[in-house]
Amino acid sequence: MNVDGIRDKREIAVIEEVVKLIGLSDAERVASRSIDANQMTEILRNMGDSKKLYLGKFLANVIIADGMVEKKEEIFFNYMCQTLGIPKL
C-alpha cells in the first residue's frame, strides 16, 4: 500500500510485523502480488466481520505509522471501509 507516494520505514515496519504475526511465507507474499485488484477486493469482501475489523485496524496502523495522515490516505481508508463492508463500531 503506497497511497501517499512515500514508503516510510515506519509504515513498512507495521506491515512486516503483521506479515510475521500471521506467518506469511515468502512464496505466499510473491503469490499475493499476482492477484489483481478485483480479485483481491472479492477475497477481502468475503471475509468475516472480525477479519474485516482487523483489516481496518491494520490499514489505520499503516496510515498513522509515519505520524501524518495525508488526505489521500484518509480517502483511501474510507473507500476501503465502504467497498469491503468493514463494519462500523
QUIJO-V643733 format. One record per residue. PSI is psi in degrees with one decimal (* if undefined). OMEGA is omega in degrees with one decimal (999 if undefined). D_LAST is the distance of its C-alpha to the last C-alpha in Angstrom with 2 decimals. Layout:
BEGIN
psi->{PSI | PSI}
omega->{OMEGA | OMEGA}
d_last->{D_LAST | D_LAST}
END
This chain:
BEGIN
psi->{118.5 | 68.4 | -41.4 | 3.0 | 3.6 | 125.7 | 88.5 | 141.1 | -27.3 | -36.3 | -42.8 | -38.2 | -39.8 | -43.6 | -46.1 | -35.7 | -43.8 | -41.0 | -43.6 | -42.5 | -42.2 | -4.6 | 36.5 | 122.6 | 164.7 | -39.8 | -40.1 | -36.9 | -45.3 | -44.7 | -36.5 | -25.1 | -15.3 | -4.1 | 129.5 | 169.8 | -39.0 | -42.9 | -44.8 | -40.9 | -44.6 | -41.9 | -49.1 | -37.7 | -30.3 | 4.3 | 160.4 | 163.0 | -38.4 | -38.1 | -36.9 | -39.8 | -40.8 | -40.4 | -43.5 | -41.6 | -43.1 | -48.2 | -44.9 | -41.7 | -39.5 | -42.9 | -40.5 | -4.4 | -35.6 | 4.0 | 3.9 | 140.7 | 108.8 | 153.1 | -40.1 | -37.7 | -41.3 | -45.0 | -44.7 | -46.5 | -48.5 | -39.1 | -46.9 | -42.3 | -43.7 | -46.3 | -39.9 | -8.9 | 37.8 | 122.9 | 145.1 | 145.7 | *}
omega->{-179.8 | -171.8 | -175.5 | 178.1 | -178.8 | 176.6 | -178.6 | -178.0 | 177.7 | 176.3 | 178.8 | 179.2 | 177.8 | 179.4 | -180.0 | 178.2 | -180.0 | 177.8 | 178.7 | -178.3 | -177.9 | 175.8 | -179.8 | -179.1 | 176.9 | 179.6 | 178.8 | 177.3 | 179.3 | -179.4 | -178.5 | 179.9 | -179.6 | 178.9 | 180.0 | -174.9 | 179.9 | 178.4 | -179.2 | 179.0 | 179.3 | 178.1 | -178.2 | -179.8 | -177.2 | 176.4 | 175.3 | -177.0 | -179.0 | 177.4 | 177.8 | 177.8 | 177.6 | 177.5 | 177.4 | 177.5 | 178.3 | 179.1 | -180.0 | -179.9 | 177.7 | -177.5 | -177.1 | -174.7 | -177.8 | 177.0 | 179.4 | 174.8 | 178.9 | 179.6 | 178.7 | 179.0 | 177.9 | 178.7 | 179.1 | -179.3 | 180.0 | 177.2 | -179.0 | 179.2 | -179.3 | -176.5 | -177.2 | -179.7 | 177.2 | -175.0 | 173.7 | 179.5 | 999}
d_last->{23.97 | 26.12 | 24.48 | 26.29 | 29.57 | 29.69 | 29.45 | 28.80 | 29.72 | 26.58 | 24.41 | 26.78 | 26.51 | 22.72 | 23.42 | 26.39 | 24.50 | 22.07 | 25.14 | 26.90 | 24.08 | 23.84 | 27.62 | 28.04 | 31.79 | 33.78 | 34.69 | 31.08 | 30.32 | 33.34 | 32.48 | 28.97 | 30.71 | 32.64 | 29.69 | 29.40 | 26.29 | 26.28 | 26.61 | 23.86 | 21.48 | 22.39 | 22.01 | 18.51 | 17.50 | 18.86 | 16.97 | 14.81 | 11.01 | 11.27 | 13.66 | 11.75 | 8.92 | 12.07 | 13.65 | 11.11 | 11.67 | 15.31 | 15.62 | 14.26 | 16.68 | 19.50 | 19.01 | 19.19 | 21.84 | 24.74 | 23.61 | 23.42 | 20.93 | 23.13 | 22.41 | 22.93 | 20.25 | 17.70 | 18.90 | 18.81 | 15.22 | 14.09 | 16.64 | 15.53 | 11.88 | 13.49 | 16.44 | 14.94 | 12.17 | 9.42 | 6.40 | 3.79 | 0.00}
END
